[in-house]
Amino acid sequence: MAKKTVEHKADKGKTLTLDEVAAFVQDAMRSGANGDELVGGRISWGGKIQKLNVEVQTPAAAARLDKA
């Protein structure tokens, strides 16, 4: 099963903005995420998001599984 990791991270010393989080979600969905994947990440000491990642099954792998 082929998987792709989609990751968005803030520049060093910064945190992700709402627009960057939205871009992460859009990138993950376009990469084949169906919405039930678990999201990982890193949070600053102040509780702000520094990095988000998710593993998604690649569309080519999903097509092969559908044929099985």
DSSP file (Angstrom, degrees, kcal/mol; ACC not computed):
  #  RESIDUE AA STRUCTURE BP1 BP2  ACC     N-H-->O    O-->H-N    N-H-->O    O-->H-N    TCO  KAPPA ALPHA  PHI   PSI    X-CA   Y-CA   Z-CA
    1    1 A M              0   0    0      0, 0.0     2,-0.4     0, 0.0    61,-0.0   0.000 360.0 360.0 360.0 116.3    0.0    0.0    0.0
    2    2 A A        -     0   0    0     56,-0.1    56,-1.6     2,-0.0     2,-0.3  -0.629 360.0-173.5 -82.3 132.5    1.6    3.2   -1.2
    3    3 A K  E     -A   57   0A   0     -2,-0.4     2,-0.4    54,-0.2    54,-0.2  -0.925  12.8-155.4-125.8 151.9    1.3    6.2    1.2
    4    4 A K  E     -A   56   0A   0     52,-3.1    52,-3.1    -2,-0.3     2,-0.6  -0.984  13.5-138.9-124.3 136.6    2.2    9.8    0.8
    5    5 A T  E     -A   55   0A   0     -2,-0.4     2,-0.5    50,-0.2    50,-0.2  -0.862  12.7-160.0 -96.6 123.1    2.9   12.1    3.7
    6    6 A V  E     +A   54   0A   0     48,-3.0    48,-2.0    -2,-0.6     2,-0.4  -0.899  19.7 175.5 -99.6 125.8    1.5   15.6    3.4
    7    7 A E  E     -A   53   0A   0     -2,-0.5     2,-0.4    46,-0.2    46,-0.2  -0.996  18.8-178.3-138.5 136.7    3.3   18.0    5.7
    8    8 A H  E     +A   52   0A   0     44,-2.4    44,-2.8    -2,-0.4     2,-0.4  -1.000  13.9 176.5-129.1 132.0    3.1   21.8    6.2
    9    9 A K  E     -A   51   0A   0     -2,-0.4    42,-0.2    42,-0.2     2,-0.1  -0.984  27.1-116.5-137.7 151.3    5.3   23.5    8.7
   10   10 A A        -     0   0    0     40,-3.0     3,-0.1    -2,-0.4     6,-0.1  -0.392  43.3 -90.3 -77.6 157.5    5.9   27.1    9.7
   11   11 A D    >   -     0   0    0      4,-0.2     3,-2.5     1,-0.2    -1,-0.1  -0.279  66.2 -70.2 -60.7 155.8    9.2   28.8    9.3
   12   12 A K  T 3  S+     0   0    0      1,-0.3    -1,-0.2    -3,-0.1     3,-0.1  -0.239 124.2  12.1 -53.7 129.2   11.6   28.5   12.2
   13   13 A G  T 3  S+     0   0    0      1,-0.3    -1,-0.3    -3,-0.1     2,-0.2   0.457 113.7  94.1  82.8   1.4   10.3   30.5   15.2
   14   14 A K    <   -     0   0    0     -3,-2.5    -1,-0.3    36,-0.1     2,-0.3  -0.649  62.8-135.9-116.9 173.8    6.9   31.1   13.6
   15   15 A T        -     0   0    0     -2,-0.2    35,-0.2    -3,-0.1    -4,-0.2  -0.886  32.3 -90.0-127.8 162.3    3.5   29.3   13.8
   16   16 A L        -     0   0    0     33,-3.3    33,-0.3    -2,-0.3     2,-0.2  -0.437  36.4-140.5 -73.9 142.3    0.9   28.4   11.2
   17   17 A T     >  -     0   0    0     -2,-0.1     4,-2.1     1,-0.1     5,-0.2  -0.472  29.6-102.9 -91.0 169.8   -1.8   30.8   10.2
   18   18 A L  H  > S+     0   0    0      1,-0.2     4,-2.5     2,-0.2     5,-0.2   0.894 124.2  53.9 -60.3 -40.7   -5.4   29.8    9.5
   19   19 A D  H  > S+     0   0    0      1,-0.2     4,-2.1     2,-0.2    -1,-0.2   0.882 108.4  49.5 -61.4 -38.1   -4.7   30.3    5.8
   20   20 A E  H  > S+     0   0    0      2,-0.2     4,-1.9     1,-0.2    -2,-0.2   0.867 110.1  50.1 -70.0 -36.4   -1.8   27.9    6.1
   21   21 A V  H  X S+     0   0    0     -4,-2.1     4,-2.3     2,-0.2    -2,-0.2   0.916 110.7  50.1 -65.7 -42.5   -3.9   25.3    7.9
   22   22 A A  H  X S+     0   0    0     -4,-2.5     4,-2.5     1,-0.2    -2,-0.2   0.896 109.4  51.3 -61.8 -40.3   -6.6   25.6    5.2
   23   23 A A  H  X S+     0   0    0     -4,-2.1     4,-2.5     2,-0.2    -1,-0.2   0.875 108.1  53.0 -64.7 -37.2   -3.9   25.1    2.5
   24   24 A F  H  X S+     0   0    0     -4,-1.9     4,-2.6     2,-0.2    -2,-0.2   0.939 110.6  46.3 -61.3 -48.3   -2.7   22.0    4.4
   25   25 A V  H  X S+     0   0    0     -4,-2.3     4,-2.6     1,-0.2     5,-0.2   0.923 113.6  48.7 -61.3 -45.2   -6.2   20.5    4.4
   26   26 A Q  H  X S+     0   0    0     -4,-2.5     4,-2.3     1,-0.2    -1,-0.2   0.912 112.1  48.9 -62.1 -42.9   -6.7   21.4    0.7
   27   27 A D  H  X S+     0   0    0     -4,-2.5     4,-1.3     2,-0.2    -2,-0.2   0.912 111.8  49.3 -63.1 -43.7   -3.3   19.8   -0.2
   28   28 A A  H  <>S+     0   0    0     -4,-2.6     5,-2.4     2,-0.2     4,-0.3   0.919 112.0  47.5 -63.3 -44.2   -4.2   16.6    1.8
   29   29 A M  H ><5S+     0   0    0     -4,-2.6     3,-1.2     1,-0.2    -1,-0.2   0.899 111.7  50.0 -65.4 -40.5   -7.6   16.3    0.2
   30   30 A R  H 3<5S+     0   0    0     -4,-2.3    -1,-0.2     1,-0.2    -2,-0.2   0.751 106.0  58.4 -67.9 -23.2   -6.1   16.8   -3.3
   31   31 A S  T 3<5S-     0   0    0     -4,-1.3    -1,-0.2    -3,-0.2    -2,-0.2   0.471 133.4 -85.3 -86.2  -1.9   -3.5   14.1   -2.5
   32   32 A G  T < 5S+     0   0    0     -3,-1.2    25,-0.3    -4,-0.3    -3,-0.2   0.468  74.5 150.6 115.7   3.2   -6.2   11.5   -1.8
   33   33 A A      < -     0   0    0     -5,-2.4    -1,-0.3    -6,-0.2    23,-0.1  -0.409  28.8-163.3 -65.3 142.6   -7.2   12.0    1.8
   34   34 A N        -     0   0    0     -2,-0.1    -1,-0.1     0, 0.0    -5,-0.1   0.423  47.3-100.6-108.5  -0.4  -10.9   11.0    2.4
   35   35 A G  S    S+     0   0    0     -7,-0.1    -2,-0.1     3,-0.0    -6,-0.0   0.235 104.9  84.7 107.1 -14.5  -11.3   12.8    5.7
   36   36 A D        +     0   0    0      2,-0.1     2,-0.1     0, 0.0    -3,-0.0   0.336  60.6 114.9-104.7   9.4  -10.9   10.0    8.3
   37   37 A E  S    S-     0   0    0      1,-0.1     2,-0.4    17,-0.0    19,-0.1  -0.442  71.1-112.7 -74.0 151.3   -7.1   10.0    8.5
   38   38 A L        -     0   0    0     17,-0.1    17,-0.5    -2,-0.1     2,-0.4  -0.698  27.9-140.5 -85.4 136.7   -5.4   10.9   11.7
   39   39 A V        -     0   0    0     -2,-0.4     2,-0.2    15,-0.1    15,-0.2  -0.820  16.2-167.0-100.6 134.4   -3.5   14.2   11.7
   40   40 A G  E     +B   53   0A   0     13,-3.2    13,-2.4    -2,-0.4     2,-0.3  -0.641  19.0 140.9-108.4 171.5   -0.2   14.6   13.5
   41   41 A G  E     -B   52   0A   0     11,-0.3     2,-0.4    -2,-0.2    11,-0.2  -0.995  43.8 -95.4 177.3-174.6    1.7   17.7   14.3
   42   42 A R  E     -B   51   0A   0      9,-2.2     8,-3.0    -2,-0.3     9,-1.6  -0.996  28.8-159.7-131.1 136.0    3.8   19.8   16.6
   43   43 A I  E     -B   49   0A   0     -2,-0.4     6,-0.2     6,-0.2    -2,-0.0  -0.900  18.1-121.7-116.7 142.3    2.5   22.5   18.9
   44   44 A S    >   -     0   0    0      4,-3.5     3,-2.1    -2,-0.4     6,-0.0  -0.265  34.1-102.4 -73.6 167.3    4.5   25.3   20.5
   45   45 A W  T 3  S+     0   0    0      1,-0.3    -1,-0.1     2,-0.1    -2,-0.0   0.803 125.4  57.1 -60.2 -27.6    4.7   25.8   24.3
   46   46 A G  T 3  S-     0   0    0      2,-0.1    -1,-0.3     1,-0.0    -2,-0.0   0.431 123.8-105.1 -84.2   1.4    2.1   28.5   23.8
   47   47 A G  S <  S+     0   0    0     -3,-2.1     2,-0.3     1,-0.3    -2,-0.1   0.638  75.8 135.0  87.5  15.4   -0.3   26.1   22.2
   48   48 A K        -     0   0    0      1,-0.0    -4,-3.5     2,-0.0     2,-0.4  -0.706  60.8-104.1 -98.7 152.6    0.1   27.3   18.6
   49   49 A I  E     + B   0  43A   0    -33,-0.3   -33,-3.3    -2,-0.3    -6,-0.2  -0.586  39.5 167.1 -80.3 127.1    0.5   25.0   15.6
   50   50 A Q  E     +     0   0A   0     -8,-3.0   -40,-3.0    -2,-0.4     2,-0.3   0.713  67.9   9.1-105.1 -32.5    4.0   24.7   14.2
   51   51 A K  E     -AB   9  42A   0     -9,-1.6    -9,-2.2   -42,-0.2    -1,-0.4  -0.994  56.3-168.4-153.2 141.8    3.7   21.7   12.0
   52   52 A L  E     +AB   8  41A   0    -44,-2.8   -44,-2.4    -2,-0.3     2,-0.3  -0.980  13.0 171.1-128.6 144.0    0.9   19.4   10.6
   53   53 A N  E     +AB   7  40A   0    -13,-2.4   -13,-3.2    -2,-0.4     2,-0.3  -0.994   8.3 178.8-150.3 154.2    1.2   16.1    8.8
   54   54 A V  E     -A    6   0A   0    -48,-2.0   -48,-3.0    -2,-0.3     2,-0.5  -0.981  24.2-132.3-152.0 142.2   -1.0   13.3    7.6
   55   55 A E  E     -A    5   0A   0    -17,-0.5     2,-0.4    -2,-0.3   -50,-0.2  -0.870  29.7-176.3 -97.0 127.7   -0.4   10.1    5.7
   56   56 A V  E     -A    4   0A   0    -52,-3.1   -52,-3.1    -2,-0.5     2,-0.4  -0.926  31.0-111.6-123.2 148.9   -2.7    9.5    2.8
   57   57 A Q  E     -A    3   0A   0     -2,-0.4   -54,-0.2   -25,-0.3     5,-0.0  -0.632  42.6-114.8 -74.4 130.9   -3.1    6.6    0.4
   58   58 A T     >  -     0   0    0    -56,-1.6     4,-2.4    -2,-0.4     3,-0.3  -0.357  19.3-118.7 -68.4 148.3   -2.0    7.7   -3.0
   59   59 A P  H  > S+     0   0    0      0, 0.0     4,-2.3     0, 0.0     5,-0.2   0.858 114.1  54.8 -56.0 -37.2   -4.7    7.7   -5.7
   60   60 A A  H  > S+     0   0    0      1,-0.2     4,-1.7     2,-0.2     5,-0.1   0.910 109.8  46.4 -63.8 -41.2   -2.8    5.1   -7.8
   61   61 A A  H  > S+     0   0    0     -3,-0.3     4,-2.1     1,-0.2    -1,-0.2   0.893 111.0  52.6 -67.4 -39.3   -2.7    2.7   -4.8
   62   62 A A  H  X S+     0   0    0     -4,-2.4     4,-2.1     1,-0.2    -2,-0.2   0.896 107.7  51.6 -63.7 -39.7   -6.4    3.4   -4.1
   63   63 A A  H  X S+     0   0    0     -4,-2.3     4,-1.3     1,-0.2    -1,-0.2   0.888 109.2  50.4 -64.4 -39.2   -7.3    2.5   -7.7
   64   64 A R  H  X S+     0   0    0     -4,-1.7     4,-0.8     1,-0.2    -1,-0.2   0.895 110.4  49.6 -65.4 -39.2   -5.4   -0.7   -7.5
   65   65 A L  H >< S+     0   0    0     -4,-2.1     3,-0.6     1,-0.2    -2,-0.2   0.869 105.8  56.6 -68.6 -36.5   -7.2   -1.7   -4.3
   66   66 A D  H 3< S+     0   0    0     -4,-2.1    -1,-0.2     1,-0.2    -2,-0.2   0.834 105.8  51.6 -63.1 -32.1  -10.6   -0.9   -5.8
   67   67 A K  H 3<        0   0    0     -4,-1.3    -1,-0.2     1,-0.2    -2,-0.2   0.713 360.0 360.0 -77.3 -20.4   -9.9   -3.4   -8.6
   68   68 A A    <<        0   0    0     -4,-0.8    -1,-0.2    -3,-0.6    -2,-0.2   0.474 360.0 360.0 -72.1 360.0   -8.9   -6.2   -6.1
